[in-house]
Amino acid sequence: MIDVQELTKQYAGRTAVNSISFQVEPGEIVGFLGPNGAGKSTTMRILSGYMPATSGRALVAGFDVFHQSIQVRQSVGYMPENAPLYTDMRVKEYLYFRAELKGLSGTAMRRRIGEVMELTGVTDMRKRLIGNLSKGYRQRVALADALVHKPKLLILDEPTNGLDPVQIRHVRDLLRSLKSKHTVLLSTHILHEVEQTCDRVVMIHQGRIRANDTPANLTRQLRSTTLLHLEIDGTGNLAEKLSAIPAVRKATEEELQIHPWRRFTLRVEPDHDVRDEVLDLALKQKWRIREMHLQLPTLEDVFVELSMNAGTPTDIPTHVL
Ligand SMILES: Nc1ncnc2c1ncn2[C@@H]1O[C@H](COP(=O)(O)OP(=O)(O)OP(=O)(O)O)[C@@H](O)[C@H]1O
């Protein structure tokens, strides 16, 4: 659905997007992540046919974004960051206006506008002036606009920006429900959302792609340590004994204790699970264990690690480009 090859965008000498390449398959929901100024919005604008690139090649739904921008715009529903809406128009009136611009007409248009208002939860607001809507409802109107012409591909630039947790959940459910009918490229800073919604993640930093994998693979292969939390009833220097287990980098005894239970956190090499070794040791030492909880790195850890490793690609794990 998206095929980007060595795409570059320069603004007055500054390189915002630097020779990036990635693909998105039909039906995928792909999270496009990166810190502020990474080049996400620039890439999304180019893919939506709203801005030319400096060099490279990009195909969207089989159309070339440089030479077939009309067909590209027909295939894409683009929701820009802080989507500009006409604040003096009413919701329904605005959606009619946008649908006509996108080539819809007659009964089909009326039916479709009804559908997208239902889908995005703005039916009750249809007669309200956009200028009087809350931020959350404005975002929904922008999403309804992006969906109205039934695009094959949705490009959503921070659709949950400024929304409260309930509204965020609504958008997440909506995206999931769109999955069978649309392909989605989504940028967001809410990494928890990405873990729950996206099939794949493309991470960009300083204009370059730094990672491209499923959220699970990214977190699994992260170089950061895995944490193992333990509650043990035992006497003596347990931390020292736990530290001696191969692949345990460090065992720390926590201060908060509920006698006789002592709490420990083990920092373990990635891709190692030392729970069996801990149990063997406990049996040998006659310790009692009442909790053993593995804490895997989150997508947020991956994001932070990648952002901090910028400019040193050799430090980045093997799954990362
Ligand atoms: N119209 C413009 N003129 C000049 N520089 C620009 C323009 N738009 C963006 N930039 C610069 O290009 C770089 C990438 O910006 P872009 O908006 O694509 O990043 P982003 O990843 O979307 O960031 P954010 O998460 O903050 O929205 C930044 O350094 C930004 O300052």
The ligand as a MOL file (V3000), in Angstrom:
LIG
                    3D

  0  0  0     0  0            999 V3000
M  V30 BEGIN CTAB
M  V30 COUNTS 31 33 0 0 0
M  V30 BEGIN ATOM
M  V30 1 N 7.9100 24.1710 6.6720 0
M  V30 2 C 9.1020 23.9520 7.2360 0
M  V30 3 N 10.1530 24.7510 7.0040 0
M  V30 4 C 11.3680 24.5190 7.5470 0
M  V30 5 N 11.6450 23.4940 8.3700 0
M  V30 6 C 10.6320 22.6570 8.6610 0
M  V30 7 C 9.3130 22.8370 8.1240 0
M  V30 8 N 8.5130 21.8370 8.5950 0
M  V30 9 C 9.2860 21.0770 9.3900 0
M  V30 10 N 10.5510 21.5620 9.4350 0
M  V30 11 C 11.6930 20.9770 10.1640 0
M  V30 12 O 11.8770 19.6620 9.6910 0
M  V30 13 C 12.1930 18.7770 10.7750 0
M  V30 14 C 11.1620 17.6450 10.8360 0
M  V30 15 O 9.9070 18.2090 11.2070 0
M  V30 16 P 8.5630 17.3590 11.2720 0
M  V30 17 O 7.4450 18.3130 11.5580 0
M  V30 18 O 8.4490 16.5170 10.0590 0
M  V30 19 O 8.8510 16.4430 12.5320 0
M  V30 20 P 7.8620 15.5450 13.4030 0
M  V30 21 O 8.5580 14.2420 13.5730 0
M  V30 22 O 6.5110 15.5250 12.7980 0
M  V30 23 O 7.8420 16.3050 14.7970 0
M  V30 24 P 6.6400 16.4940 15.8900 0
M  V30 25 O 6.5240 15.2010 16.6320 0
M  V30 26 O 7.1820 17.5850 16.7540 0
M  V30 27 O 5.4000 16.8640 15.1460 0
M  V30 28 C 12.2230 19.6230 12.0170 0
M  V30 29 O 13.5720 19.9940 12.2540 0
M  V30 30 C 11.3990 20.8420 11.6530 0
M  V30 31 O 11.8520 21.9740 12.3460 0
M  V30 END ATOM
M  V30 BEGIN BOND
M  V30 1 1 1 2
M  V30 2 1 2 3
M  V30 3 2 2 7
M  V30 4 2 3 4
M  V30 5 1 4 5
M  V30 6 2 5 6
M  V30 7 1 6 7
M  V30 8 1 6 10
M  V30 9 1 7 8
M  V30 10 2 8 9
M  V30 11 1 9 10
M  V30 12 1 10 11
M  V30 13 1 11 12
M  V30 14 1 11 30
M  V30 15 1 12 13
M  V30 16 1 13 14
M  V30 17 1 13 28
M  V30 18 1 14 15
M  V30 19 1 15 16
M  V30 20 2 16 17
M  V30 21 1 16 18
M  V30 22 1 16 19
M  V30 23 1 19 20
M  V30 24 2 20 21
M  V30 25 1 20 22
M  V30 26 1 20 23
M  V30 27 1 23 24
M  V30 28 2 24 25
M  V30 29 1 24 26
M  V30 30 1 24 27
M  V30 31 1 28 29
M  V30 32 1 28 30
M  V30 33 1 30 31
M  V30 END BOND
M  V30 END CTAB
M  END
